[in-house]
């Protein structure tokens, strides 16, 4: 946390009052923008209730990188209208429902040049869907006693978090027909909404689990697991380390009622469910036999398995298969001596020592010293045991490395695009021109002549830049998935 008053001091000799005032205004504007976009929060200082202290909301800052995933997810689940609503809300940071609907309708009207998009009633229904499914949430409003405090307090009732107030659609439609660009004052101006990052985290987490089920078995198992996750979300707290139990009959009825269920799943439902709960990955755990069987999901267990698989992959890529054998063996056996490790792993002593100390150097292994005293006069004998401290050391080290890798990929991508901006712009203009002329029926020989305005070396460089850009984008996505797995594992392991 920091206090804004700490940045400026009138006691500095020779300080220019006007520049100092401008600096204060710039800081205030910056804080206002960050608060508007839910990146910074404020509260009264414990030492002085009349002074506000500001702190960064680290998770929300990181979620800026996930905005494209948010938009793709909403478009896949609902459609284009909901995607536009979410995009407008992400751009505004915080806004009223009427303002988001008005600006979204304007966006659709401009994009489609169609008068039917001036009717915002369909967007109103889409907004209600997003609120009902908790993808957007109300911002806290001023408390009743906020007027008597210099640092206001904000609060929102639990029952109102996802309740959309009555909206006046008629005035919005009238302004759209008049081609207005601003909504002005409206009935729900004081009810402000923002994106619910926690709900998107749950959905992204579920995507990882569904993909794990599909890779472990097949796409039909992934479809079944996706449906079961929906049922668990409806009856359980998503932050609880273990879900409530679902019965076999409830799951079977949901599969029958689901219109998107494939014929294969309907026919072989019992077999697929048995494969999922008998699998060692613990994606589903059977806890009883009532109602045809009771099934739960233990988040701490399943994300521990996913984190172990992720860490195994990291060790394999960095140090090789022999180092991975030592790492897995130590993790399974809990504590091992050096001689035990090399004998059981069947690795020559020299290589075993080299890989062991490489893993130790990079924090994938830890050591514990045990001392055994025989008598007051005999020397103390020590035993050095190797072990894997998964939550406190290994996972956090890998998480830090993932953050660094993600940052490095972003910096490299920005560097390549900035240094070659002029060439990329030239190539984009040429491609647009060729596409336009091709649509107008220009002969191929003339198109080839225009295409030769870029040399072969320039075209080759553009191709390499695009290929590198695609690889860096894919690397960022994979790093983000790794970060989500490790963060989820650390979160749920701390609860058990």
C-alpha positions as CSV (number, residue, x, y, z in Angstrom):
1,X,0.0,0.0,0.0
2,X,1.0,3.6,-0.5
3,X,-0.3,7.0,0.5
4,X,-0.6,9.5,-2.3
5,X,0.6,12.3,0.0
6,X,4.0,10.5,0.2
7,X,4.8,11.4,-3.4
8,X,5.0,15.2,-2.9
9,X,6.3,17.4,-0.2
10,X,6.2,21.2,0.0
11,X,9.3,21.2,2.1
12,X,11.6,20.5,-0.9
13,X,13.9,23.6,-1.4
14,X,13.4,25.3,-4.7
15,X,10.3,23.3,-5.7
16,X,8.1,24.9,-8.3
17,X,4.5,25.2,-6.9
18,X,2.9,25.0,-10.3
19,X,4.8,21.9,-11.5
20,X,4.0,20.3,-8.1
21,X,0.3,21.0,-8.5
22,X,0.4,19.6,-12.1
23,X,2.2,16.5,-10.8
24,X,-0.5,16.0,-8.1
25,X,-3.2,16.3,-10.7
26,X,-1.5,13.7,-13.0
27,X,-1.3,11.2,-10.1
28,X,-4.9,11.8,-9.3
29,X,-5.9,11.2,-12.9
30,X,-3.8,8.0,-13.0
31,X,-5.4,6.7,-9.8
32,X,-8.9,7.5,-11.1
33,X,-8.2,5.6,-14.3
34,X,-6.8,2.6,-12.4
35,X,-9.8,2.6,-10.0
36,X,-12.2,2.9,-12.9
37,X,-10.7,-0.3,-14.4
38,X,-10.6,-2.2,-11.1
39,X,-6.8,-2.3,-10.9
40,X,-6.5,-0.3,-7.7
41,X,-8.5,-0.2,-4.5
42,X,-8.5,2.3,-1.6
43,X,-9.4,2.3,2.1
44,X,-8.9,4.5,5.1
45,X,-5.5,4.3,6.7
46,X,-5.3,2.4,10.1
47,X,-3.1,5.2,11.4
48,X,-5.3,8.1,10.2
49,X,-8.9,7.6,9.1
50,X,-8.8,10.8,7.1
51,X,-6.1,9.6,4.7
52,X,-6.7,7.1,1.9
53,X,-4.3,4.3,1.2
54,X,-4.2,2.8,-2.3
55,X,-3.1,-0.7,-3.2
56,X,-2.8,-2.6,-6.4
57,X,-5.1,-5.5,-7.1
58,X,-2.5,-7.8,-8.5
59,X,-4.9,-10.5,-9.8
60,X,-6.9,-8.0,-11.8
61,X,-3.8,-6.5,-13.3
62,X,-2.7,-9.9,-14.5
63,X,-6.2,-10.6,-15.8
64,X,-5.7,-7.9,-18.4
65,X,-3.8,-10.6,-20.4
66,X,-6.8,-12.9,-20.3
67,X,-9.3,-10.4,-21.8
68,X,-9.1,-12.1,-25.3
69,X,-9.9,-15.4,-23.6
70,X,-12.8,-13.8,-21.8
71,X,-14.3,-12.6,-25.1
72,X,-13.7,-15.9,-26.9
73,X,-15.3,-17.8,-24.0
74,X,-18.4,-15.6,-24.0
75,X,-18.8,-15.8,-27.7
76,X,-18.5,-19.6,-27.6
77,X,-21.1,-19.9,-24.8
78,X,-23.6,-17.3,-25.8
79,X,-23.0,-15.4,-29.1
80,X,-21.9,-12.2,-30.7
81,X,-24.2,-9.8,-28.7
82,X,-22.9,-11.0,-25.4
83,X,-19.4,-10.7,-26.7
84,X,-20.0,-7.1,-27.7
85,X,-21.5,-6.3,-24.3
86,X,-18.5,-7.7,-22.5
87,X,-16.0,-6.0,-24.8
88,X,-17.7,-2.6,-24.1
89,X,-17.6,-3.2,-20.3
90,X,-14.0,-4.3,-20.4
91,X,-13.1,-1.1,-22.3
92,X,-15.1,1.1,-19.9
93,X,-13.9,-0.7,-16.7
94,X,-17.1,0.1,-14.8
95,X,-20.4,1.3,-16.3
96,X,-24.1,1.2,-15.8
97,X,-26.2,-1.4,-17.6
98,X,-28.0,1.2,-19.7
99,X,-24.7,2.8,-20.8
100,X,-23.2,-0.6,-21.8
101,X,-26.3,-1.5,-23.8
102,X,-26.5,1.9,-25.5
103,X,-22.8,1.7,-26.6
104,X,-23.1,-1.9,-27.6
105,X,-26.2,-1.1,-29.8
106,X,-24.3,1.8,-31.4
107,X,-21.3,-0.6,-32.1
108,X,-23.6,-3.2,-33.7
109,X,-25.5,-0.5,-35.7
110,X,-22.2,0.9,-37.1
111,X,-20.9,-2.6,-37.9
112,X,-24.0,-3.9,-39.6
113,X,-25.5,-0.7,-40.9
114,X,-29.0,-2.1,-40.2
115,X,-31.8,-0.4,-38.4
116,X,-32.9,-3.5,-36.5
117,X,-29.9,-3.1,-34.2
118,X,-31.2,0.2,-32.9
119,X,-33.6,-1.8,-30.8
120,X,-31.7,-2.6,-27.5
121,X,-34.2,-5.1,-26.1
122,X,-32.2,-8.1,-27.3
123,X,-29.1,-6.6,-25.8
124,X,-31.0,-6.1,-22.5
125,X,-31.8,-9.9,-22.5
126,X,-28.1,-10.7,-23.2
127,X,-27.0,-8.4,-20.3
128,X,-29.4,-10.3,-18.0
129,X,-27.9,-13.6,-19.1
130,X,-24.4,-12.4,-18.2
131,X,-25.6,-11.2,-14.8
132,X,-27.6,-14.4,-14.0
133,X,-24.5,-16.5,-14.8
134,X,-22.3,-14.2,-12.7
135,X,-20.0,-13.2,-15.4
136,X,-20.6,-9.5,-14.5
137,X,-21.1,-8.2,-11.0
138,X,-22.3,-5.0,-9.3
139,X,-19.6,-2.6,-8.0
140,X,-20.0,-1.5,-4.4
141,X,-21.8,1.8,-3.8
142,X,-21.3,4.5,-1.1
143,X,-22.3,3.3,2.3
144,X,-25.0,5.2,4.2
145,X,-22.5,6.9,6.6
146,X,-20.1,7.7,3.7
147,X,-21.0,11.4,3.8
148,X,-19.6,11.9,7.3
149,X,-16.2,10.3,6.4
150,X,-13.4,11.9,4.5
151,X,-12.5,8.5,3.0
152,X,-15.8,7.0,1.8
153,X,-16.5,3.3,2.4
154,X,-18.1,1.2,-0.3
155,X,-20.4,-1.8,0.2
156,X,-22.9,-4.0,-1.7
157,X,-25.4,-6.5,-0.4
158,X,-24.9,-10.1,-1.3
159,X,-28.4,-10.5,-2.7
160,X,-27.9,-7.5,-5.0
161,X,-24.6,-8.5,-6.6
162,X,-26.1,-10.1,-9.7
163,X,-29.5,-8.4,-9.7
164,X,-30.1,-6.1,-12.7
165,X,-32.5,-3.3,-11.9
166,X,-35.4,-2.3,-14.1
167,X,-34.1,-0.5,-17.2
168,X,-35.9,2.0,-19.4
169,X,-35.4,0.6,-22.9
170,X,-37.6,3.1,-24.6
171,X,-35.4,6.2,-24.1
172,X,-32.3,4.2,-25.2
173,X,-34.0,3.2,-28.4
174,X,-35.1,6.7,-29.1
175,X,-31.6,8.1,-28.7
176,X,-30.3,5.3,-31.0
177,X,-32.8,6.3,-33.7
178,X,-31.6,9.9,-33.3
179,X,-28.0,8.8,-33.8
180,X,-27.0,10.1,-30.4
181,X,-23.4,9.4,-29.3
182,X,-24.0,9.9,-25.5
183,X,-26.7,8.4,-23.3
184,X,-26.8,11.2,-20.7
185,X,-28.6,10.8,-17.4
186,X,-30.7,7.6,-17.0
187,X,-32.5,5.7,-14.3
188,X,-29.8,3.3,-13.3
189,X,-26.9,5.7,-13.4
190,X,-25.9,4.8,-9.9
191,X,-25.9,1.1,-10.4
192,X,-22.4,0.3,-11.8
193,X,-21.2,-3.0,-13.1
194,X,-17.9,-4.6,-13.8
195,X,-16.5,-7.9,-15.0
196,X,-16.4,-10.7,-12.4
197,X,-12.8,-12.0,-12.7
198,X,-13.5,-14.8,-10.2
199,X,-16.2,-16.3,-12.3
200,X,-14.0,-16.3,-15.4
201,X,-11.3,-18.0,-13.3
202,X,-13.7,-20.8,-12.5
203,X,-14.6,-21.2,-16.1
204,X,-11.0,-21.2,-17.3
205,X,-10.2,-23.7,-14.6
206,X,-13.0,-25.9,-15.8
207,X,-11.7,-25.7,-19.4
208,X,-8.4,-27.1,-18.2
209,X,-10.2,-29.9,-16.4
210,X,-12.4,-30.8,-19.4
211,X,-9.3,-30.8,-21.7
212,X,-7.5,-33.1,-19.2
213,X,-10.5,-35.5,-19.3
214,X,-10.6,-35.4,-23.1
215,X,-6.9,-36.1,-23.4
216,X,-7.0,-38.8,-20.7
217,X,-9.9,-40.7,-22.4
218,X,-11.5,-39.0,-25.5
219,X,-13.7,-36.1,-26.6
220,X,-16.9,-37.8,-25.4
221,X,-15.5,-38.2,-21.9
222,X,-14.7,-34.5,-22.0
223,X,-18.3,-33.7,-23.0
224,X,-19.6,-35.8,-20.0
225,X,-17.1,-34.1,-17.6
226,X,-18.1,-30.7,-18.9
227,X,-21.7,-31.5,-18.1
228,X,-20.8,-32.8,-14.6
229,X,-18.8,-29.7,-13.8
230,X,-21.9,-27.6,-14.6
231,X,-23.9,-29.6,-12.2
232,X,-21.2,-29.2,-9.5
233,X,-21.1,-25.4,-10.1
234,X,-24.9,-25.2,-9.5
235,X,-24.8,-27.1,-6.1
236,X,-21.3,-26.2,-4.7
237,X,-19.2,-23.2,-3.8
238,X,-16.5,-22.9,-6.5
239,X,-13.9,-21.9,-3.8
240,X,-14.5,-25.0,-1.7
241,X,-11.7,-27.6,-2.0
242,X,-14.3,-30.4,-2.4
243,X,-17.7,-30.2,-4.2
244,X,-21.0,-31.5,-2.9
245,X,-21.9,-35.1,-3.9
246,X,-23.8,-35.8,-7.1
247,X,-25.7,-39.0,-7.5
248,X,-25.6,-41.3,-10.5
249,X,-29.3,-40.7,-11.3
250,X,-28.9,-36.9,-11.2
251,X,-26.0,-37.1,-13.7
252,X,-27.9,-39.5,-16.0
253,X,-31.0,-37.3,-16.0
254,X,-28.9,-34.3,-16.9
255,X,-27.3,-36.2,-19.8
256,X,-30.7,-37.2,-21.1
257,X,-32.1,-33.7,-20.9
258,X,-29.1,-32.0,-22.4
259,X,-29.9,-31.3,-26.1
260,X,-26.2,-31.2,-27.1
261,X,-25.4,-34.7,-25.8
262,X,-23.9,-36.9,-28.5
263,X,-25.5,-40.3,-29.3
264,X,-22.3,-42.1,-28.2
265,X,-22.5,-40.5,-24.7
266,X,-26.2,-41.4,-24.4
267,X,-25.5,-45.0,-25.3
268,X,-22.3,-45.6,-23.3
269,X,-22.9,-43.2,-20.4
270,X,-22.3,-45.7,-17.6
271,X,-19.0,-46.9,-19.2
272,X,-17.7,-43.4,-19.6
273,X,-18.6,-42.5,-16.0
274,X,-16.9,-45.6,-14.7
275,X,-13.7,-44.9,-16.7
276,X,-13.6,-41.3,-15.2
277,X,-14.0,-42.3,-11.6
278,X,-11.7,-45.4,-11.8
279,X,-8.9,-43.4,-13.5
280,X,-5.9,-42.5,-11.3
281,X,-6.1,-38.8,-12.2
282,X,-8.9,-38.4,-9.7
283,X,-11.0,-36.2,-12.0
284,X,-14.0,-37.8,-10.3
285,X,-14.1,-39.6,-6.9
286,X,-16.8,-42.0,-5.9
287,X,-17.7,-41.6,-2.2
288,X,-20.8,-43.7,-1.8
289,X,-23.4,-46.0,-3.3
290,X,-26.7,-44.2,-2.6
291,X,-28.7,-43.2,-5.6
292,X,-26.7,-45.4,-7.9
293,X,-23.4,-43.9,-6.6
294,X,-22.2,-40.6,-5.1
295,X,-19.5,-38.6,-6.9
296,X,-17.4,-35.6,-5.8
297,X,-14.6,-33.6,-7.2
298,X,-11.6,-32.9,-4.9
299,X,-10.0,-29.8,-6.4
300,X,-6.9,-30.0,-4.2
301,X,-6.2,-33.6,-5.4
302,X,-6.9,-33.1,-9.1
303,X,-4.9,-29.9,-9.3
304,X,-2.0,-31.6,-7.4
305,X,-2.0,-34.3,-10.1
306,X,-2.1,-31.6,-12.8
307,X,0.7,-29.6,-11.1
308,X,2.8,-32.7,-10.8
309,X,2.3,-33.5,-14.5
310,X,3.2,-29.9,-15.4
311,X,6.4,-30.0,-13.2
312,X,7.4,-33.3,-14.7
313,X,7.1,-31.8,-18.1
314,X,9.3,-28.8,-17.0
315,X,12.0,-31.1,-15.5
316,X,12.0,-33.3,-18.7
317,X,12.4,-30.3,-21.0
318,X,15.1,-28.6,-18.9
319,X,17.2,-31.6,-17.6
320,X,16.2,-34.7,-19.5
321,X,14.6,-38.1,-18.8
322,X,17.1,-39.3,-16.2
323,X,16.6,-36.2,-14.1
324,X,12.8,-36.7,-14.4
325,X,13.2,-40.2,-13.2
326,X,15.0,-39.0,-10.1
327,X,12.5,-36.2,-9.5
328,X,9.5,-38.5,-9.8
329,X,11.1,-41.2,-7.6
330,X,12.0,-38.7,-4.8
331,X,8.5,-37.2,-5.0
332,X,6.8,-40.6,-4.6
333,X,9.2,-42.0,-1.9
334,X,9.1,-38.7,0.1
335,X,12.6,-38.9,1.5
336,X,15.6,-40.7,-0.1
337,X,19.4,-40.9,0.3
338,X,21.7,-40.4,-2.6
339,X,22.7,-44.1,-2.8
340,X,19.0,-45.1,-2.7
341,X,18.1,-42.7,-5.5
342,X,20.8,-44.0,-7.9
343,X,20.2,-47.7,-7.1
344,X,16.4,-47.6,-7.5
345,X,16.5,-45.3,-10.5
346,X,19.2,-47.5,-12.1
347,X,21.3,-44.6,-13.1
348,X,25.2,-44.6,-12.9
349,X,26.5,-43.0,-9.8
350,X,28.2,-40.1,-11.6
351,X,25.2,-39.2,-13.6
352,X,22.8,-39.6,-10.7
353,X,24.9,-37.1,-8.6
354,X,25.1,-34.6,-11.4
355,X,21.4,-34.6,-12.1
356,X,20.6,-34.6,-8.3
357,X,22.6,-31.5,-7.7
358,X,21.3,-29.8,-10.8
359,X,17.7,-30.4,-9.5
360,X,18.9,-29.2,-6.1
361,X,20.5,-26.1,-7.6
362,X,17.3,-25.1,-9.4
363,X,15.1,-25.8,-6.3
364,X,13.3,-28.9,-7.7
365,X,14.9,-30.9,-4.8
366,X,15.5,-30.0,-1.2
367,X,17.7,-31.5,1.4
368,X,17.1,-32.4,5.0
369,X,19.9,-33.2,7.4
370,X,19.3,-35.7,10.2
371,X,21.8,-36.1,13.0
372,X,22.3,-39.2,15.0
373,X,24.4,-39.0,18.1
374,X,25.8,-42.2,19.6
375,X,27.5,-40.9,22.8
376,X,29.0,-37.8,24.4
377,X,32.4,-38.7,23.0
378,X,31.7,-40.2,19.6
379,X,31.3,-38.0,16.6
380,X,27.8,-37.1,15.4
381,X,26.7,-39.0,12.3
382,X,24.6,-37.1,9.8
383,X,22.2,-38.4,7.2
384,X,21.4,-36.2,4.1
385,X,18.0,-36.9,2.7
386,X,16.6,-35.5,-0.5
387,X,12.9,-34.7,-0.8
388,X,10.5,-32.6,-2.9
389,X,8.7,-29.7,-1.2
390,X,5.9,-29.4,-3.8
391,X,3.7,-26.5,-2.4
392,X,6.3,-24.3,-0.7
393,X,9.3,-24.6,-3.0
394,X,8.9,-26.4,-6.3
395,X,5.5,-25.0,-7.4
396,X,6.3,-21.5,-6.4
397,X,9.7,-21.6,-8.2
398,X,8.0,-22.9,-11.4
399,X,5.3,-20.3,-11.0
400,X,7.9,-17.5,-10.8
401,X,9.7,-18.9,-13.9
402,X,6.3,-19.0,-15.7
403,X,5.7,-15.3,-15.0
404,X,9.2,-14.5,-16.2
405,X,8.7,-16.6,-19.4
406,X,5.4,-14.9,-20.1
407,X,6.9,-11.5,-19.7
408,X,9.9,-12.4,-21.9
409,X,7.6,-13.6,-24.6
410,X,5.6,-10.4,-24.5
411,X,8.7,-8.2,-24.6
412,X,10.2,-10.2,-27.5
413,X,6.9,-10.1,-29.5
414,X,6.6,-6.3,-28.9
415,X,10.3,-5.8,-30.0
416,X,9.8,-7.8,-33.2
417,X,6.6,-6.0,-34.2
418,X,8.0,-2.5,-33.3
419,X,11.3,-2.9,-35.1
420,X,9.6,-4.2,-38.3
421,X,6.5,-2.0,-38.1
422,X,7.1,-0.2,-41.4
423,X,7.6,-3.4,-43.3
424,X,4.6,-5.1,-41.7
425,X,2.4,-2.0,-42.5
426,X,3.7,-2.1,-46.1
427,X,2.8,-5.8,-46.4
428,X,-0.6,-5.3,-44.9
429,X,-1.4,-2.4,-47.3
430,X,-0.2,-4.5,-50.3
431,X,-2.3,-7.5,-49.2
432,X,-5.4,-5.3,-48.8
433,X,-4.9,-3.7,-52.2
434,X,-4.4,-7.1,-53.9
435,X,-7.5,-8.5,-52.3
436,X,-9.6,-5.5,-53.4
437,X,-8.3,-5.6,-57.0
438,X,-8.7,-9.4,-57.1
439,X,-12.4,-8.9,-56.2
440,X,-12.7,-6.4,-59.0
441,X,-11.5,-9.0,-61.5
442,X,-8.0,-7.5,-62.3
443,X,-5.9,-10.0,-64.4
444,X,-3.5,-12.2,-62.6
445,X,-0.4,-10.8,-64.5
446,X,-1.2,-7.3,-63.2
447,X,-1.7,-8.6,-59.7
448,X,1.7,-10.4,-59.9
449,X,3.3,-7.2,-61.1
450,X,1.9,-5.3,-58.0
451,X,3.0,-8.2,-55.8
452,X,6.6,-7.8,-57.0
453,X,6.7,-4.3,-55.4
454,X,8.0,-6.2,-52.3
455,X,11.2,-8.1,-52.8
456,X,11.6,-11.8,-52.1
457,X,13.8,-10.9,-49.1
458,X,11.1,-8.7,-47.6
459,X,8.4,-11.3,-48.1
460,X,10.6,-13.9,-46.5
461,X,11.3,-11.6,-43.5
462,X,7.6,-10.9,-43.1
463,X,6.8,-14.6,-43.2
464,X,9.5,-15.3,-40.4
465,X,8.1,-12.4,-38.3
466,X,4.5,-13.8,-38.6
467,X,5.7,-17.3,-37.8
468,X,7.7,-16.0,-34.7
469,X,4.7,-14.0,-33.6
470,X,2.4,-17.0,-33.8
471,X,4.9,-19.1,-31.8
472,X,5.2,-16.4,-29.1
473,X,1.4,-16.0,-28.9
474,X,1.1,-19.8,-28.4
475,X,3.9,-19.7,-25.8
476,X,2.0,-17.0,-23.9
477,X,-1.2,-19.0,-23.9
478,X,0.6,-22.1,-22.7
479,X,2.4,-20.1,-19.9
480,X,-0.9,-18.7,-18.8
481,X,-2.4,-22.2,-18.6
482,X,0.6,-23.3,-16.5
483,X,0.2,-20.3,-14.2
484,X,-3.5,-21.1,-13.8
485,X,-2.8,-24.7,-12.9
486,X,-0.1,-23.8,-10.3
487,X,-2.1,-21.0,-8.8
488,X,-5.1,-23.3,-8.4
489,X,-3.0,-26.0,-6.8
490,X,-1.4,-23.5,-4.3
491,X,-4.9,-22.1,-3.6
492,X,-6.6,-25.4,-2.8
493,X,-3.6,-27.0,-1.1
494,X,-3.5,-24.1,1.4
495,X,-7.1,-24.9,2.3
496,X,-6.5,-28.5,3.3
